[in-house]
Amino acid sequence: MNSFRGSLIENIGRFKEFLKKYNDEIEKKKKSVERRILNSLKIERIEINNRWHLRVLDGKRVVGVDGSQIAPLRELGIPIGVIQVAKIWVIHGKGEHGKSYKTTFIKLEENLDLRRFQLELEMLMEEMDGRSWLFFDGSLMPYAVEQSIRDEFAKTVSRVIKASEETRTPIIGYIDKSFSKDIARRFGLDIYDSFLLSDVMDVFSYTQPFGEKICYAYLMVNPSMPVRIEYPDWMSDMHDDIVKIVFAECLLGKTRGYPYILERAHHYSCIDAKARASFMKAVKSHGVSFKWMSKVR
């Protein structure tokens, strides 16, 4: 137990010592398996040259979705929330593009994360035409504490995977900051995969795919930390092409580290200040209160 008498400010020196020791232990564990990682993982690298990403994307129809929300707030007497999802599509090199929206209202007792997840994937399923590349901002293997919620997530993903395979439409989950530990646990470590792989991967390198039903892999799109991608296992033979599409989309983006199509989807999905103000005004105009909420629950 790292317990000390006194306040935090009185123990800030001990905290710094604790933090250094903790970081040193993590680095030591990571270094101890680096050679094993290099020997057991297949890591490839793409040679990027001038305008490479434009050639890769030329003529491809790419679709991305993202959402935003105003959550129901029990403490403020707001029993209804709202989810807004934007879908963006573009045919690279052709100057063709478009966007559409879906909005849904959500009750206090509903699970907001689940409903947003479902709505975003519902919009992607509308684009399963056998010729588009679909991007989802997040994991296709989301974590939920309650079993019933996990089951609903799993049902949604199963429907998407089935539709994707039947139509032969690729769908890719992009996780910019992954907290998964799948690879690390293979080596007996309890640290994040992205941290574990950061020192053994170079920019524009990528790992082999892992997993069953849903495959995952790590890509080094910039000098910081590897990102994680996920896709249905029927796409595993397309792994190199998938990686190229992801890298190309990232190089097209403003930060050169995040897919362009998801940047645009995020931009348009945001509920702006005017919409938020209108929402709150509508709530107040109906005299919502704790008393009213207690009657309808």
C-alpha positions in Angstrom: 0.0 0.0 0.0 1.3 3.4 -1.0 -0.4 5.3 1.8 1.1 8.3 3.6 -0.1 10.6 6.3 -0.8 14.1 5.2 -2.4 15.8 2.2 -1.5 15.4 -1.4 0.5 18.6 -1.5 2.5 17.4 1.5 3.3 14.2 -0.3 3.9 15.5 -3.9 7.5 14.5 -3.6 6.5 10.9 -2.8 4.1 11.0 -5.7 6.8 11.9 -8.1 8.9 9.1 -6.8 6.0 6.7 -7.2 5.3 7.9 -10.7 9.0 7.5 -11.8 9.1 4.0 -10.3 5.8 3.0 -12.0 7.0 4.3 -15.4 10.4 2.6 -15.0 8.7 -0.7 -14.3 6.5 -0.4 -17.4 9.4 0.5 -19.6 11.4 -2.5 -18.3 8.6 -4.9 -19.0 8.2 -3.5 -22.5 11.9 -3.8 -23.3 12.0 -7.3 -22.0 9.6 -8.5 -24.7 10.6 -6.3 -27.7 12.8 -9.0 -29.2 10.0 -11.6 -28.8 7.6 -9.2 -30.5 9.8 -8.7 -33.4 10.4 -12.4 -33.8 6.7 -13.4 -33.5 4.8 -10.5 -35.2 4.8 -9.9 -38.9 5.4 -6.1 -39.4 5.3 -4.7 -42.9 6.1 -1.3 -44.2 4.7 0.7 -47.1 6.9 2.9 -49.2 5.2 6.3 -49.5 6.1 8.6 -52.3 4.8 11.8 -53.9 1.0 11.8 -54.3 0.9 8.1 -53.5 -2.3 8.5 -51.5 -4.1 10.2 -54.3 -3.3 7.3 -56.7 -4.6 4.8 -54.1 -7.9 6.6 -53.5 -8.5 7.6 -57.2 -12.0 6.6 -58.2 -12.9 4.9 -54.9 -16.2 5.7 -53.2 -15.5 6.2 -49.4 -18.2 6.7 -46.8 -17.8 7.8 -43.1 -20.2 8.3 -40.2 -19.9 10.0 -36.9 -22.3 11.3 -34.3 -22.8 13.7 -31.5 -25.3 14.0 -28.7 -27.0 16.0 -26.0 -27.4 13.5 -23.1 -30.5 13.4 -20.9 -29.5 15.0 -17.6 -31.4 13.8 -14.6 -29.8 16.4 -12.3 -31.0 19.2 -14.6 -34.5 17.8 -15.1 -34.0 17.0 -18.8 -35.5 13.5 -19.5 -35.0 13.6 -23.2 -31.7 13.7 -25.1 -30.8 13.8 -28.8 -28.4 12.0 -31.1 -27.3 13.5 -34.4 -25.4 11.4 -36.9 -23.8 12.6 -40.1 -22.9 10.4 -43.1 -20.4 11.7 -45.6 -19.5 10.1 -49.0 -17.0 11.1 -51.6 -15.7 9.6 -54.8 -12.1 10.5 -54.8 -10.7 12.2 -57.9 -14.2 12.7 -59.4 -15.3 15.8 -57.4 -18.5 14.0 -56.3 -19.6 14.0 -52.7 -22.6 14.4 -50.5 -23.9 14.2 -46.9 -27.0 13.2 -45.0 -28.2 13.2 -41.4 -30.3 11.2 -39.0 -31.5 12.4 -35.7 -33.1 10.5 -32.9 -34.5 11.4 -29.5 -33.5 9.3 -26.5 -35.2 8.8 -23.2 -33.5 9.0 -19.8 -33.8 5.2 -19.2 -32.2 4.3 -22.6 -28.5 3.6 -23.2 -27.2 6.6 -25.2 -23.9 4.9 -26.2 -25.7 1.9 -27.6 -28.3 3.9 -29.5 -25.7 6.1 -31.1 -23.7 3.0 -32.0 -26.8 1.5 -33.6 -27.7 4.6 -35.5 -24.2 5.1 -36.9 -24.0 1.5 -38.1 -27.6 1.7 -39.5 -26.5 4.6 -41.7 -23.4 2.7 -42.9 -25.6 -0.4 -43.8 -27.5 1.9 -46.2 -24.3 2.2 -48.2 -23.5 -1.5 -48.5 -23.5 -1.6 -52.3 -20.5 -3.8 -53.1 -18.4 -0.9 -54.3 -18.0 1.5 -51.4 -15.4 1.5 -48.6 -17.1 2.2 -45.2 -15.4 3.9 -42.3 -16.7 3.7 -38.7 -15.2 6.0 -36.0 -14.6 3.5 -33.2 -14.4 -0.1 -32.3 -16.6 -2.9 -33.7 -15.9 -4.7 -30.4 -17.2 -2.1 -27.9 -17.1 -2.8 -24.2 -20.1 -2.5 -22.0 -20.4 -3.3 -18.3 -24.0 -4.7 -18.4 -24.4 -8.1 -20.1 -27.7 -7.0 -21.6 -26.1 -4.0 -23.2 -23.2 -6.1 -24.5 -25.6 -8.5 -26.1 -27.3 -5.6 -27.9 -24.0 -4.3 -29.2 -23.1 -7.8 -30.4 -26.5 -8.2 -32.2 -25.9 -4.9 -34.1 -22.4 -5.9 -35.1 -23.5 -9.4 -36.2 -26.1 -7.7 -38.5 -23.5 -5.4 -39.9 -21.0 -8.2 -40.5 -23.6 -10.3 -42.2 -24.6 -7.5 -44.5 -21.0 -6.6 -45.3 -20.1 -10.1 -46.3 -23.3 -10.7 -48.3 -22.8 -7.5 -50.3 -19.0 -7.7 -50.3 -18.8 -4.2 -49.0 -15.7 -3.5 -46.8 -16.3 -1.8 -43.4 -13.4 -0.6 -41.3 -13.5 0.5 -37.6 -10.8 3.1 -36.9 -9.6 3.6 -33.3 -7.3 6.5 -33.0 -6.5 5.9 -29.3 -6.9 2.3 -28.5 -6.8 0.9 -25.0 -6.9 -2.7 -26.0 -4.4 -5.2 -24.5 -4.9 -8.2 -26.8 -1.3 -8.5 -28.1 0.3 -7.4 -24.8 -1.6 -10.2 -23.0 0.0 -12.7 -25.4 3.3 -11.8 -23.8 2.0 -11.8 -20.2 1.8 -8.0 -19.9 -1.0 -5.8 -18.7 -0.3 -2.7 -20.8 -1.9 -1.2 -23.9 -1.0 -2.7 -27.2 -0.3 0.8 -28.7 2.2 1.5 -26.0 3.8 -1.9 -26.4 4.2 -1.6 -30.1 5.3 2.1 -30.3 9.0 1.3 -30.1 9.0 -1.6 -32.6 7.0 0.0 -35.4 8.1 2.7 -37.8 5.9 5.3 -39.6 3.9 3.7 -42.4 4.4 0.2 -40.9 1.6 -2.2 -40.0 1.1 -5.5 -38.3 -0.5 -8.7 -39.6 -4.3 -9.1 -38.8 -5.3 -11.0 -35.6 -8.6 -12.2 -34.3 -11.6 -14.3 -35.3 -14.9 -13.0 -36.7 -13.6 -9.5 -36.2 -9.9 -9.0 -37.3 -7.7 -6.2 -35.8 -4.3 -4.8 -36.7 -2.1 -1.9 -35.7 -0.9 0.9 -38.1 1.8 3.5 -37.4 0.3 6.5 -39.3 2.5 9.1 -37.6 5.4 9.2 -35.1 3.2 9.1 -32.0 1.3 5.9 -31.2 0.0 3.1 -33.4 -3.7 3.2 -34.2 -6.0 0.2 -34.4 -8.2 -0.9 -37.2 -10.9 -3.6 -37.1 -12.9 -5.3 -39.8 -14.9 -8.5 -40.5 -12.9 -11.6 -41.0 -14.2 -12.2 -44.5 -11.9 -9.2 -45.5 -8.7 -10.7 -44.1 -7.4 -11.6 -47.6 -7.7 -7.9 -48.4 -5.5 -6.8 -45.5 -2.8 -5.1 -47.6 -5.4 -3.2 -49.6 -7.3 -2.2 -46.4 -4.1 -0.8 -44.9 -3.3 1.2 -48.1 -6.8 2.7 -48.1 -6.5 3.7 -44.4 -3.0 5.2 -44.8 -4.1 7.1 -47.9 -7.2 8.5 -46.1 -5.0 9.6 -43.2 -2.5 11.3 -45.5 -5.4 13.2 -47.1 -6.6 14.5 -43.7 -5.6 17.8 -42.2 -3.5 16.2 -39.4 -2.1 13.4 -41.7 -2.9 11.1 -38.9 -6.7 10.6 -39.0 -8.9 9.5 -42.0 -10.1 12.4 -44.1 -13.6 10.9 -44.4 -14.0 10.6 -40.6 -12.7 14.2 -40.2 -15.5 15.4 -42.4 -18.1 13.2 -40.7 -17.0 14.5 -37.3 -17.2 18.1 -38.5 -20.7 17.8 -39.8 -22.0 15.7 -37.0 -21.3 18.2 -34.2 -24.4 19.8 -32.7 -23.6 23.5 -32.8 -24.3 26.1 -30.2 -27.4 27.3 -32.1 -28.9 23.9 -32.2 -28.1 23.2 -28.5 -29.7 26.5 -27.5 -32.9 25.7 -29.5 -33.0 22.2 -27.9 -32.7 23.7 -24.4 -35.3 26.3 -25.2 -37.7 23.6 -26.3 -37.1 21.7 -23.1 -37.8 24.8 -20.9 -40.9 25.8 -22.9 -42.5 22.6 -21.7 -41.8 23.3 -18.1 -39.8 20.1 -17.5 -39.0 19.6 -13.9 -38.1 16.9 -11.4 -41.8 16.6 -10.4 -42.7 16.0 -14.1 -40.0 13.4 -14.4 -41.1 11.5 -11.4 -44.6 11.2 -12.9 -43.5 9.8 -16.2 -40.8 7.3 -15.0 
